[in-house]
Amino acid sequence: MAIYLASLFGSASIGVYSLATENMLVLPKFIPLKKAERIGNWLKVKLVHTTIGGSILVGALTCANSNGIILPHFVRDDEIKAIKSIFDGNITVMETKKTAYGNMVLANDHGAIVDPRLKASEIRKIADTLDVEAVPGEIAQLPYVGSLAIATNKGLLAHPLLKEGERKLLEDVLKVPVDVGTINCGIPYVGTGLIGNSHAAVAGSLTTGPEMFIIGHALGVVKEDE
């Protein structure tokens, strides 16, 4: 188990460009294959090397757990085919104007917290796809929960201004311990610069030693020896 540092497209905001679950890593095909495979090996998962709707913003546009993946309406057939080639879970294309499901949903294999502005029908579809309970909620009194935290099956790291009532909801729905912290030298939007699963975490390249210590504790991983 380990924490690694990485940048994608010269940016430390790696969570915007990547999606990780217990069994899958989705990275844009414009990232060199060797680098993409290395990150996949860190997380001990299979790699899907594809864009989403031609966009490199994979992490912002999609959300997933071991059971399913949510995709925006403009995803292309060849991209769905690439996902299906290594993932046999539920695949749902959301036929709505909303697209940034990575920012709107925080999920692990136990549950999901979703942007309270989503319609009830959309929340039901997300719950059915991910095969978990999906509950509307906020983090730091903000609705875009997917960009404000990261959840694995071992722990959750959230925006440092998390309220106590929000913490309780996260713990009840996602069924893991909840901690707070930052990434990339003080950025509170944890989901924009951190991916992980039960095996490892990958943080943006600007993440400091103290931040890595908190990440390791929160997600149940330890920093890899240099």
C-alpha positions in Angstrom: 0.0 0.0 0.0 1.4 3.4 -0.9 0.9 7.0 -1.9 2.4 8.2 -5.1 2.8 11.7 -6.7 1.9 12.4 -10.3 1.0 15.1 -12.8 -1.1 14.8 -15.9 -0.8 17.2 -18.9 1.6 19.2 -16.8 -1.0 19.7 -14.1 -1.2 18.6 -10.5 -5.0 18.5 -10.7 -4.9 14.8 -11.6 -8.4 14.1 -10.3 -9.9 16.2 -13.1 -8.4 13.9 -15.7 -8.6 10.5 -14.2 -11.1 8.0 -12.6 -10.1 5.1 -10.3 -12.1 2.4 -8.7 -11.2 -0.9 -7.0 -10.8 -2.6 -10.4 -10.4 0.1 -13.1 -8.5 3.2 -14.0 -9.7 5.5 -16.8 -7.1 7.8 -18.2 -7.2 9.9 -21.4 -5.6 8.3 -24.4 -3.3 11.3 -24.9 -1.4 10.3 -21.8 1.6 8.1 -22.9 0.6 4.5 -22.5 3.7 3.7 -20.5 2.8 6.4 -17.9 -0.8 5.3 -17.9 0.1 1.7 -17.3 2.5 2.7 -14.5 -0.4 4.5 -12.6 -2.6 1.5 -13.2 0.1 -0.8 -11.7 0.3 1.5 -8.6 -3.4 1.1 -8.1 -3.4 -2.6 -9.1 -6.2 -2.2 -11.6 -7.0 -2.6 -15.3 -6.5 0.4 -17.5 -9.0 2.0 -19.9 -7.1 4.4 -22.1 -9.8 6.6 -23.5 -11.3 10.1 -23.6 -14.9 10.8 -22.7 -16.8 12.5 -25.5 -13.4 13.4 -26.9 -12.5 15.3 -23.7 -9.5 14.7 -21.5 -11.6 15.7 -18.4 -12.3 12.1 -17.5 -12.5 12.6 -13.8 -14.9 15.5 -14.0 -17.3 13.9 -16.4 -17.6 10.4 -15.0 -18.2 8.7 -11.7 -18.0 5.0 -10.9 -17.5 2.2 -8.3 -17.0 -1.5 -8.7 -20.6 -2.0 -9.8 -21.1 0.6 -12.4 -20.1 3.8 -14.2 -22.1 6.9 -15.0 -21.3 8.7 -18.3 -22.4 12.0 -19.8 -24.8 12.1 -22.8 -22.0 13.0 -25.3 -19.9 9.9 -24.7 -19.0 8.2 -27.9 -19.6 4.6 -28.9 -15.9 3.8 -29.3 -15.3 5.1 -25.7 -18.1 2.9 -24.3 -16.6 0.0 -26.2 -13.2 0.7 -24.6 -14.8 0.7 -21.1 -16.7 -2.5 -21.9 -13.5 -4.2 -23.0 -12.3 -4.4 -19.4 -15.4 -3.6 -17.2 -18.4 -5.9 -17.0 -20.4 -3.7 -14.6 -23.4 -1.5 -15.3 -22.8 1.3 -17.8 -25.3 4.2 -17.9 -25.3 7.2 -20.2 -27.2 10.0 -18.5 -29.5 11.7 -21.1 -29.6 15.1 -19.5 -27.9 18.4 -20.1 -25.7 17.9 -17.0 -22.3 16.5 -17.8 -19.9 16.8 -14.8 -21.0 13.7 -12.9 -17.5 13.3 -11.4 -18.1 16.6 -9.6 -21.7 15.8 -8.7 -21.3 12.3 -7.2 -19.0 10.9 -4.4 -19.2 7.1 -4.3 -17.5 4.0 -3.1 -18.8 0.4 -3.1 -21.0 1.0 0.0 -22.9 4.2 -1.0 -23.1 7.5 -2.8 -23.5 11.1 -1.8 -24.9 13.2 -4.7 -25.4 16.8 -5.6 -28.7 17.9 -4.0 -29.6 19.8 -7.2 -30.0 16.5 -9.1 -33.6 15.4 -9.9 -35.0 12.4 -8.0 -35.1 10.4 -11.2 -31.4 11.1 -11.9 -30.5 10.1 -8.3 -32.4 6.8 -8.7 -30.6 6.1 -12.0 -27.2 6.7 -10.3 -28.2 4.5 -7.4 -29.3 1.7 -9.7 -26.2 1.9 -11.8 -23.8 1.9 -8.9 -26.0 -0.6 -7.0 -25.8 1.4 -3.8 -27.9 3.8 -1.8 -27.6 7.4 -3.2 -28.4 10.3 -0.9 -28.3 14.0 -1.6 -25.8 15.9 0.6 -23.3 18.7 0.8 -19.7 19.1 1.9 -18.5 22.4 3.4 -22.1 23.6 2.6 -21.3 23.2 -1.1 -23.2 20.9 -3.5 -20.5 19.6 -5.9 -19.5 16.8 -3.6 -17.4 14.8 -6.1 -14.8 17.6 -6.3 -14.8 18.2 -2.5 -13.8 14.7 -1.4 -12.5 11.3 -2.3 -13.9 8.1 -1.0 -12.5 4.5 -1.2 -13.8 1.4 0.5 -11.3 2.1 3.4 -11.7 5.8 4.1 -12.8 9.3 3.0 -10.9 12.6 2.8 -13.0 15.7 2.5 -12.7 19.5 2.3 -11.4 20.9 5.7 -14.5 23.0 6.3 -16.7 19.9 6.5 -19.6 20.4 8.9 -20.3 17.8 11.7 -23.7 16.9 10.3 -22.2 16.4 6.8 -19.5 14.2 8.4 -22.2 12.0 10.0 -24.1 11.6 6.7 -20.9 10.7 4.9 -20.1 8.1 7.5 -23.6 6.7 7.5 -23.9 6.4 3.7 -20.4 5.5 2.6 -19.7 3.4 5.7 -16.0 4.4 6.1 -14.1 6.7 8.5 -14.1 10.4 7.4 -11.1 12.7 7.7 -10.4 16.2 6.3 -7.4 17.6 4.6 -6.0 19.3 1.5 -4.0 18.4 -1.6 -1.5 20.2 -3.8 -0.1 22.6 -1.1 -3.4 23.7 0.4 -6.1 23.1 -2.2 -9.3 22.1 -0.3 -11.0 20.6 -3.4 -9.6 17.2 -2.6 -11.3 15.4 -5.5 -9.5 17.5 -8.1 -6.1 16.4 -7.1 -6.3 12.9 -5.7 -7.4 9.4 -6.8 -7.2 6.1 -5.0 -8.6 2.8 -3.9 -8.0 0.2 -1.2 -4.5 -0.5 -2.7 -3.0 2.9 -3.1 -3.5 6.6 -3.6 -2.1 8.9 -6.3 -1.9 12.6 -5.4 -1.1 15.7 -7.4 2.6 16.5 -7.7 2.4 19.6 -5.6 1.0 17.7 -2.6 3.2 18.2 0.5 4.6 15.7 3.0 2.2 16.7 5.7 -0.7 16.4 3.3 0.5 13.0 2.2 0.6 11.9 5.9 -3.1 12.9 6.3 -4.0 11.2 3.0 -2.3 8.0 4.1 -4.1 8.0 7.4 -7.5 8.9 5.9 -7.4 6.3 3.1 -5.5 3.6 4.9 -2.4 3.7 2.7 1.1 4.7 3.6 3.7 6.8 1.8 5.9 4.8 -0.6 9.6 5.0 0.5 11.5 7.2 -1.9 
